[in-house]
Amino acid sequence: MNTHRWCWATSWSVIGSVLVVLGASHPLGCHARDSGSADAEENGIVLRYVLPAAQVPGATPAAPHRSGGDSDGTSDPTSIVYDETRVREHVRWLLSGLCIDGVTNYSILTPEGPIKFHGGLDEEYLGLTFRADDLTTFLQRRLDGKTVQREFHIKDPDLVAAYHKRRAKSRKRLEDRLSLSPWDRDTVAVISLLSQGQYAPARPVFNELTKDRSALVRRSAVAALGRIAPVAPEAVDDLTRLLSDRELQGAVLTAMAAAGEVGVPALIQAMDHPDEAVRNRAVFALPWMASDASTPALLVALRNGDPLVRRWAVDAVIDMQGRGKDVSDSAIVNALAALLQDENADTRRSAAISLLNLGPAAARAIPALKAAAKDPRPSVRRYATKAIRAIEGTPIEAR
């Protein structure tokens, strides 16, 4: 059941496999085609997409975009045929805005029984009930199959008008949007379904898809490894190996955080990574975790031998406080109190601010705060004094 649907216009920041031509212009560096088709081009949109050779017209019997007609009520993405009708529907979706369903109930049928879950992304266009084997087969074909580049001529007046309207606003955004091929969109949707359902047998396929030609698919596969890690802990090892990929580092660390408790050891290890960017991202992934899961990693960061990691860790605490997360654990308070004597003045100031935010919950830090109230740095003294007053319950006007 869907309770909400939000639609908005946005751009896809991915490099896709489509070339777009409208009229006599060639915005993505297309080569001019035969002059015999020039007139037709002036009144339509011409797109070239890389598609699976086994799922284009002539390779398989035509099948509906969303089957849903099987005897068991399932939808089968392997039956999709990327013909002009399918591409036209895809372009209409891209030009009309992207929709996300607030609550959608999905089922994935497995030999062990159905997996039921709620999804918030827009996978409903593929169906609501699927067989796990069909979903994994769809992804496996992407890994094993051959591809072809096909050209599509879209002359629907409404789509052409929508294209012109968007192109007038931002040509670059439009090109980014249309760079998402229907095959890539379907692949991301299938990855999302399997990972939201935490279907553990899909882990090897997700791992292979982190090397896909599409940046969007690669990042989606990384996120999927994080989602299934609680039921397939080997996925954390897959993520750790990907830390050497600069393009995916941020997505990898976000996925480790999404993995929850099982991802904590890998995040802690990443805090000592030789690459400063990895250390930074590992620390700032912590605010995205549940408080109880992040505490062990946060303590390691606050006590880290690297002064940069310690400074980032205190900033992460303040970030968590701003998100309403509970960071009043006594060990965290003790670690923040110790950082009031850190070699870096910015770290000392941020530690005082974080203790100020905690108020009475930071009572055990009062001795350290009183010492910090005599710090040589004025900003540290100011926030330490404010923290003491907040902890002791001094009225705001007196602070």
N, C-alpha and C positions, 0 to 999 in steps of 0.2 A: 504494500500500500504506500502510495506517495502522499506525503502531507504538505510538502512545500516544493516549489521549483523556482530557482533564481536564474535569470538570464542576463547576460551582459556582453558587451563588446570588448574583446581583449585581443592581444596579439600573441602569436606563438614565437618565443625566442629560440627557435630551433632552425637548423639548416636542413631543409628537406630535400626531396628529390624531384621537385616540380619546376618546370619552366613555364612562365606565364606570358602570354602575348595577347594584347588587345589592340585591334586596328593595326596601324603601321608602326607602333612603338614596340620596342623589345626590351622591357625593363630589366630582365635578368640575363641579358647578354645572349638572347636567342639568335640563331642565324636565320635570315629570311628564307622562307620556303618557296616552293614553286609559285610563280606569278599567277598561275591559274586559280589559286585559292585566295588571292589577295582581297578580292571584294568580300568574300565571305568572312574573312578575318576582321574586316572593318566593322562588322555588325555582331561580333560575338567574342567569346573568350576561348582561347586555345590553351590547353594545359597538357603537359607531358608528365606522367607519373611512372615511377618504377614500381612494378606490380609482380606478384608471383605468377610464373608462367603457367602453373597448373590451375589457376583460378581466373583466367581471362576467357572471354567468349571463344568457343571452338575447342577449348581444352577439356571442359566438363559440361554436362548438361546444365541449362539455365536453372537457377534455384532462387527462391525468394530471399531478400536481404535478411529478414528475420523469419526463420522457418516456423517454429512454434506449432507445426502441424504434425509432428511425429506422434506415434501412438502413445508414447509416455509423456507427451506434453513438453518435451524439451526443445530448445533451440540449438542449432548446430552451426557454429561459425565456419566450419570447414565447407559448408554448402554455399558460402557467399561467392558470387561471380562478379568480378570487377568490370562490369559493362558500362555503357554510357548512362543508363538509368541510375545505377549505383553511384557513379561519379557525380551525376547531376544532384542527387540527394545530398551527397557529401558537401558539394559546393554551396548548396542552399543552406545547409547547417552552418558552414563557416561564415557565410555572409550575413546570416540573420542573427548571429550571436550565439554564445555557448551557454548551455543550460546544465544546471546541476540539480539533481533531485535530492530533497532534504532527507527523506527516509524511503528506501526501497528495500524490499525483502527479496533475497536471492536464495536459490538452492543449487548446490552442486551435487550430483549423484555419483557416489563412489561405491566400490564393492563392499566397503565397510558400513555403508549407510549414507544418508544425505547429510551434507554440510549446509547449515542454514546460517545466514548472517544478514546484517543490515549494511547497505552501502550508501555512501553519500555522493559518489561520483556518477557521471552520466553514462553508465554502462547499460542502462535499461533498454536502449535502442537495439541491443543485441538479443534481448530476451530476459527472462526471469529465472528459468530453470535450465540447467545444462548438465551434460555428462562430463565428468572430469576427463575422460579419455578424449573427447572431442576438443576440449579446450587445450589440452597439452599437445594433441596432434596438430592443431592449428599453429601453435608456436614452433613445434618441431619442424613443420614444413618450411617455416621461415628460415630455419637453420640449415635444412638439407636441400631445399628446392632451388630451382633456377628462376631467374627474374627476366622480365622484359620491360622495355620502356614503351608505353603506349601514349598516343596522342588523342585528346578528346576535344571536340568542338562543341562548346556550350553556347547556344543561341537563344535560350529562353529570355524573352524581353525583361522579365522581372529580375532575373539574375544579372543580366547585363547592366540594368539600371542600378542595382545594388552595388555592383562592382564599381561603376563610375562614381557613385556617391562616396564610397569608402576611399577610392583612389584620390578623390579631390581633397579628402581630409588628411590622409597620410599614405603615400605610395609605399613607403617602407613597411608600415604595419600591414598593409594589404598583402604585400609579397610574403611577409613572414607568415601571415595567416594561411595563405594558399599553399605555402610550402608543406603543410601537413597533408600527406597523402591519405586516402581512405584506408589503405593497408596499414599504414603506421598507426592511424587512429584505432583501428580494430585490434591491432597487436597490443597497444597500450591498454585498451579496455579488457582484453583477455588476461593480460598480466595482472591487472588490478583485481579482477574477479578471483583468480586463483590465489593471489596473495592475501586478499581480504578474507577469503575462506580458509587461509592458512593450510593450504593443501601441500603437505610436506614433499610428496614425490615430484613436485614441480621444481624443486630447488636446482637440480642440475641444468634444467632448461633456462631458468632465470640466470644462472651463472654464465652460461654461454651467450645469452642475449646482452650481457654487459659489454660485449665486443661488437654489437650490431652496428651497421652503417649509420643508423639514425641516432642522433644525440638524444632525442626524446625517448626513444625505446631504451637506450643504454641507461639513462637516469631512472626510468620506470623500473627496469630490471633490478637496479641497485636498491631502490626503495622496497621492491618486493622481497629481496633477501632479508631486509630488516624486519618486514612484517612476519615472515615465516620463521625467523630465528627462534622464537620461543618454543616452536614445535620441531624445528630442525636446526639445532645448535651449530651444525657444520656450516650454516650460512654465515656465521660470524667469521669463520676462517676464510670463507670466500671474500667477504668484505675486507678483511685485513690485507689480503693479497692485492686488493685493488687500491690501497693507499698510495702505491707508487704511480698511479694514473692521476696526473695533475688535474685533468679535466673533471674527473669524478670524485676527487678528494672530499669536496664539500658534501656531495650527495652521500658518499660512503659514511662519513661521520654522523650525518643526520640519521642515516639508516641504523647505525650502531645505537644511537640514542633511542630510536623507535623500537629497537629490539628489547629494551627494558633491562631487567636484571642480567640477562644472559649476555648483553652487550657491554656491561660495565668493565670487565677485565680488558677488553680490547680498547675501550676508550682510555682507560688508565695507561695502558701501554703506549697509546698514541701521544700522550702528554710528554713523553720522552723522545718522540720522533725527531730525527735530525733536521727535518724541514720545519721551520718556524710556522709556516702557514698551517701545517697539520696540527701542531701543538695548539695553535690559536683556535682552530675550528673544533678540536676535541673539547676544549674548555667551554666554548660557547654553544656546544651541542647540549650541555647539561641542563640549561633552563627548559629544554623541550621534553625532558623526562619527568616522570612522576617523582615527587620529592623523596619518597622512601627509596626508590631505585637509584636516584642520583647521589644520595648522601655519601656513600663510600668513595665515589669518584671525586666528588666535590672536596672531601677532606684531603684526598691525595693532592689535588690541585692547590689547595690553600697552603699545604705544607711542602710543596715542591721545591726542589733545589734551584730551579730556574726562576729568577726574579720576575721575568715576564709572565710566566705561567701563574705565579702567585698574584700578580696584579690583575691579570685577566680573570682569575678565579673570584676575586673580590667583586669585580665588575659583574661577573655572572651571578653572584649572590644578590646584588642590587637589582639585576634584571629579574631574577626569580621573585624578589619581593614585590617588584612592580607588577608581576603577573599574579600576585596573591598566593604564591606557593609558600608552604611552611618551611622555613629555614631556622627554626628555633631550637634544633637539636643541640644539646649541651656541648657535644664535641665540636660542632660548627662554631658555637659562640666562643669556646676556648680558642679555636684556631684563629678566629677574627681578632680576639683580644691579643693574641701573640703577634699578629701582624701590625698592631699599633706601634711596634718597635722595628718594623721592617726597614731595610736600608733605603727603600724608595719612598719619597714623601707622598707621591700620588697614591701608593698602596696604603700608606698609613691613613691618609685622608679618607679614602674609600672605605677602609675598615671602620673608621669612626662613623661614617655615614650609615653603613649597614647596621651597626649597633644602635645608632639613633633610631633607625627604622624599626628595630625589634622592640624598642621600649622596655617595659618591665621584664620581658623574657630574657633580656641580656644582663640581668642583675649581677651575675657572676663576673661580668667584665668590668665592674666599677673600679676595682683597684688599678687595672691597666688603663682605664679611661682617665683616672685622676693623674696618673703619670703622664699620659698623652696630653693632658690639659696644660702641660709645661713644655710641650714640643717646640723646637725652634721655628717650625713652620706655622705661620698664623692660621692658615686654613685648617690644619690638623687640630690646633688648640681650640678653634671655634667650634668645630663639629664634635670634638670630644666633650667639651663643656655642655653643648646642647644635648648630647647623648646622656650624660649624667643626669641632667634635669629631667629628661624624658623618662628615664628609668625610675627616678625618685618621685615622679608624679608632680613635678613643679608645674603650675599653671602655664599655659602657652604664653600668656602676656608677660610672664616673668623670665622667659627663656632668652 
